[in-house]
């Protein structure tokens, strides 16, 4: 495509990404407006609510203020004061990430792919900002700059990940810069990033499996909570869509649980491998899959990140040995690489915990999710143990002893 077509299609891509993201909650809210309220209410509050949900789905902050009568009606007098909602419904961010990745993959080989990516990212930034402006209301103060910036950053991340294997002038410049770094440093840094990133991704994958297993095991409790809500058909659909948007966040909660520190659902609560301490919980059926104190496995689950780092170390060791070359003993360099890998894994784990934590309401609900510092520290320790063992395991050699038959061959 020429430049004009690239700009046009990229702008359309940005419009579709934002439109689909807002359109998912807006379609449900519009049906509720038509069916339950008979078109008698103003539609704009439903539009503002859809934009708020989409913004929260990308980690933007929204400050709500309920009037005293409404707060008393829902049984939360503390909600009469302004309260923050910052817990991300990461399902929306996941859709934006996948859209960026798909755009990046589709543009591989295009002559103006960098221009197209820049236009799409800028388009999401502008359209998201306009949507935030249209959703401004004293009862729900949305962070305009976060609503504009965060979706654009998520899309840019997906586009960048899809572009890692591409070739072009920018890649040649990046390779030239990397060539200026000494080969030994490149080998250690590359090996450390592979081990740290691989360990974190493996733990997140294991957390997805554990989350699915917990939902299956707690199916009865989940259904019981659905029935206790007593929602109609539209309410049930809205509740289900909301929980689907929450599942990626829950997977990151499970990741922190596998790492060790666990997470909180309300101030003073703790869900960790050592036990479960919770107070009153929101009537969200998904929370029926939470583990009980009787079913807590203990710290044996921290073997998951240790094993993930160990396997990553074993896989990456040949690359590190090749970078070291002849004449350097790999043991000390393996320990240094394990330390760097642990630092990378700790940072990635802390970031994943940070994006899955936030406030979900007033009072106790102001503290939801894992502690990023604790998760990062635990992952750092577990990775340095597993990675060091994995990198050193390939260096173990059993001394060869000749057999007696080899030392004294029989004469024929």
Buried (B, 14 or more C-beta within 10 A) or exposed (E): BEEEEBBBBBBBBBBBBBBBBBBBBBEBBBBBBEEEEEEEEEBEBBBBBBBBBBBBBBBBBBBBBBEEEEBEEEEBEBBBEEBBBBBBBBBBBBBBBBBBBBBBBBBEEBEBBBBBBBBBBBBBBBBBBBBBEEBEBEEBBBBBEBBBBBBBBBBBBBBBBBBEEBEBEEEEEEEEEEEEEEEBEBBBBBBBBBBBBBBBBBBBEBBBEBBBEBBEEBEEBBEEBBEEEEBEEBBBBBBBBBBEBBBBBBBBBBBBBBBBBBBBBBEEBBBBBBBBEBEEBBEBBBBBBBBEEEEBEEEEBBEBBBBBBBBBBBBBBEBBBEBBEEEEEBEEBBBBBBBBBBBBBBBBBBBBBBBBBBBBBBBBBBBBBBBBEBBBBBBBBBBBBBBBBBBBEBEEEEEEEEEEEEEEEEEE
